[in-house]
């Protein structure tokens, strides 16, 4: 999780967490972003999506960052990857929904 956020921040041209955190509208504090990137905290899915949206769509891309289209593609990939991680239980939720579908047979 931390690596996805760190790579996305750097792709947007922010070499440090501090540089990103001082941008107006940053969804998290410097300390929180550090904790996410270092693995000390796992962001909720909503917090993760807020940071991805910030880096990709809201924060101005600065010199040294990747082209906008590359950052957008990387943002899509980061969200897709996060949804497969056990921390968010998306695969479990999908499996549960499949088992609960009307007309499916219950295993005993």
Residue, then its C-alpha position, 0 to 999 in steps of 0.5 A: x500500500x505504501x509503495x503504491x502511494x509513494x510511487x504515485x506521489x513521486x510520479x506527480x513530481x513531489x519528491x517529499x511527503x512534506x512538499x505534497x502535504x503543504x499543497x492546499x487541499x491535501x487530504x492528509x497531514x504530513x505525518x499521516x502520509x509518512x505513516x501510510x507510505x512506511x507501512x505504519x498505518x493502513x489507510x481505509x479504502x476511502x483515505x487511499x482513494x482520497x490520496x490517489x485522487x489528490x495526486x492524480x486529479x487535484x494537486x498540480x503536477x510539478x516539474x520532474x513529474x511524469x506526463x499527466x497521462x502516465x500519472x493517470x494510468x498509474x492512478x488507475x493501476x494503484x486503485x485496481x491493485x488496492x482492491x485486490x489486497x486483503x486489507x480491503x476485503x473486496x475479494x471476500x465481499x465479492x465471494x460472499x455476494x456470489x454465494x448469496x445470489x438467489x438460486x445458488x445452492x447452499x453447501x451443507 
